[in-house]
Amino acid sequence: MTVEQRSFEPGTDVLIRKVDSHLAAVRTGLSGPELELAERLAAALRELVVSTAQASAADRGQVRAAVHYFVLRRESRGRLLPVRSLAAAQRVVNKVVIQLGRPDLLVEPRRERPAREPVVAPTPTADVAVG
């Protein structure tokens, strides 16, 4: 087994661990497209954290805010707390991605392929003379 040496800033590992632990927790409650979205968001955030480790404090702050927005997603508890959806986290992450000039990390929603409908041949019509 090969061990990869990382030379990240001190906060980088913490942010990546937050993303990974949140994703692990989310995996127990989500499935299908929601889980795929959470995994794509986590991947984009990890890449942003790594790629901005040596960037300006403002850029790192934007990434940190996006990570916290994803990680501190609130679940609904009656009418008191609003639900912060993965779609909202997606908007925040995509905004940061665009601001940092990394459109390659945009997290687009997966579009379900529509089921193909069988092709039905048109029925021939009979010529009817109306008299």
C-alpha positions in Angstrom: 0.0 0.0 0.0 1.3 3.4 -1.0 1.0 6.3 1.4 0.6 9.6 -0.3 2.3 12.5 1.4 0.3 15.7 1.4 1.5 19.2 2.1 -1.7 21.0 2.7 -2.4 24.0 4.8 -3.5 23.1 8.4 -7.2 23.9 7.7 -7.3 21.9 4.5 -7.3 18.5 6.1 -10.0 19.6 8.6 -12.3 20.8 5.8 -11.8 17.6 3.8 -12.6 15.5 6.9 -15.7 17.5 7.5 -16.9 16.9 3.9 -16.1 13.2 4.1 -17.7 12.6 7.5 -20.8 14.5 6.5 -21.0 12.5 3.3 -20.7 9.3 5.3 -23.5 10.3 7.5 -25.7 11.4 4.6 -25.2 8.0 2.9 -27.3 6.3 5.5 -30.3 8.4 4.7 -30.2 9.2 1.0 -30.3 7.1 -2.1 -30.7 7.5 -5.8 -30.3 10.9 -7.4 -30.0 12.7 -4.0 -27.1 10.5 -2.9 -25.4 11.0 -6.3 -25.8 14.8 -5.9 -24.3 14.7 -2.4 -21.4 12.7 -3.7 -20.8 15.1 -6.6 -21.0 18.1 -4.2 -18.5 16.4 -1.9 -16.1 15.7 -4.8 -16.3 19.3 -6.0 -15.7 20.7 -2.5 -12.7 18.4 -1.9 -11.2 19.6 -5.1 -11.9 23.3 -4.3 -10.3 22.8 -0.8 -7.1 21.3 -2.3 -6.9 23.7 -5.2 -7.2 26.8 -3.0 -4.9 25.7 -0.3 -2.3 28.3 -1.4 -4.8 30.8 -2.7 -5.8 34.1 -1.1 -7.5 34.3 2.2 -10.7 35.5 0.5 -10.8 32.5 -1.9 -10.1 30.1 1.0 -12.9 31.8 2.9 -15.4 31.3 0.1 -14.5 27.6 -0.1 -14.7 27.2 3.7 -18.2 28.9 3.7 -19.3 26.5 0.9 -18.0 23.5 2.9 -19.8 24.7 6.0 -23.0 25.3 4.1 -22.9 21.7 2.8 -21.9 20.1 6.1 -24.2 22.1 8.4 -27.3 21.2 6.4 -30.3 21.5 8.7 -33.0 18.9 8.7 -36.5 20.0 9.3 -37.9 19.7 12.8 -41.4 20.7 12.4 -42.1 24.3 11.5 -39.2 25.7 13.5 -36.2 25.0 11.3 -36.2 25.3 7.5 -34.9 22.5 5.4 -31.6 23.3 3.7 -31.8 21.1 0.7 -29.0 19.6 -1.4 -30.2 21.8 -4.2 -29.5 24.9 -2.1 -26.0 23.6 -1.3 -25.6 22.9 -5.0 -26.4 26.6 -5.8 -23.9 27.8 -3.2 -21.1 25.4 -4.4 -21.7 26.4 -8.0 -21.6 30.1 -7.2 -18.2 29.6 -5.5 -17.0 27.5 -8.4 -17.8 30.2 -10.8 -16.3 33.0 -8.7 -13.1 31.0 -8.4 -12.9 30.4 -12.1 -13.3 26.7 -12.0 -16.3 25.9 -14.3 -15.0 22.4 -14.7 -16.2 21.7 -11.1 -19.8 22.8 -11.7 -22.2 20.3 -10.2 -25.1 19.9 -12.6 -28.2 17.9 -11.8 -28.4 14.5 -13.3 -31.2 14.4 -15.8 -33.1 11.2 -15.8 -33.4 9.7 -19.2 -37.0 9.5 -20.3 -38.3 6.0 -20.8 -38.6 5.3 -24.5 -42.1 5.0 -25.6 -42.9 2.3 -28.1 -43.3 3.6 -31.6 -46.9 3.1 -32.8 -47.5 3.0 -36.5 -50.3 5.3 -37.6 -53.5 3.4 -38.3 -54.6 3.7 -41.9 -57.8 5.6 -42.4 -60.4 4.3 -44.8 -61.7 6.6 -47.5 -65.3 7.3 -46.6 -67.5 9.0 -49.1 -70.0 11.3 -47.5 -72.9 11.8 -49.8 
